[in-house]
Amino acid sequence: MGFSLALVFYIGAGVGVRLGDDYTSIPLYGSVRYTFLKKKISPFIDAKVGYSLLDAAGFYANPGAGVNWNFYKTLSVFLKVGYTYNSKAYGEAWNKDGDDVYPHGVSASIGFSF
């Protein structure tokens, strides 16, 4: 949920779900996106910053780049690659089995916007 400025800059907020091998988290974040072209298919960069709840609780960030395909009026599909960071440090035993879990890494996303 958010709003666009000059059709190329977006500011908003959101909620996500991350499912790992041994963890689940729900990031709550603020989001900014810059779209380079005002075309049907447009590259973009974005960043999400906020706080994750549940197993990977703590600071959350997800910068990335991708492409958006506007296929009908305000309906579009996007593909994005980025890096996801959670402040939960490697080596902290925080899941039910006491295993080490590393909730950071390269991420790929596909989504739908309207």
Secondary structure in CASP SS format (residue, H / E / C, confidence):
PFRMAT SS
TARGET T0000
AUTHOR 0000-0000-0000
METHOD secondary structure of the structure
MODEL  1
M C 1.00
G E 1.00
F E 1.00
S E 1.00
L E 1.00
A C 1.00
L C 1.00
V C 1.00
F E 1.00
Y E 1.00
I E 1.00
G E 1.00
A E 1.00
G E 1.00
V E 1.00
G C 1.00
V C 1.00
R E 1.00
L E 1.00
G C 1.00
D C 1.00
D C 1.00
Y C 1.00
T E 1.00
S E 1.00
I E 1.00
P E 1.00
L E 1.00
Y E 1.00
G E 1.00
S E 1.00
V E 1.00
R E 1.00
Y E 1.00
T E 1.00
F C 1.00
L C 1.00
K C 1.00
K C 1.00
K C 1.00
I E 1.00
S E 1.00
P E 1.00
F E 1.00
I E 1.00
D E 1.00
A E 1.00
K E 1.00
V E 1.00
G E 1.00
Y E 1.00
S E 1.00
L E 1.00
L E 1.00
D C 1.00
A C 1.00
A C 1.00
G E 1.00
F E 1.00
Y E 1.00
A E 1.00
N E 1.00
P E 1.00
G E 1.00
A E 1.00
G E 1.00
V E 1.00
N E 1.00
W E 1.00
N E 1.00
F E 1.00
Y E 1.00
K C 1.00
T C 1.00
L E 1.00
S E 1.00
V E 1.00
F E 1.00
L E 1.00
K E 1.00
V E 1.00
G E 1.00
Y E 1.00
T E 1.00
Y E 1.00
N E 1.00
S C 1.00
K C 1.00
A C 1.00
Y C 1.00
G C 1.00
E C 1.00
A E 1.00
W C 1.00
N C 1.00
K C 1.00
D C 1.00
G C 1.00
D C 1.00
D E 1.00
V C 1.00
Y C 1.00
P C 1.00
H C 1.00
G E 1.00
V E 1.00
S E 1.00
A E 1.00
S E 1.00
I E 1.00
G E 1.00
F E 1.00
S E 1.00
F C 1.00
END
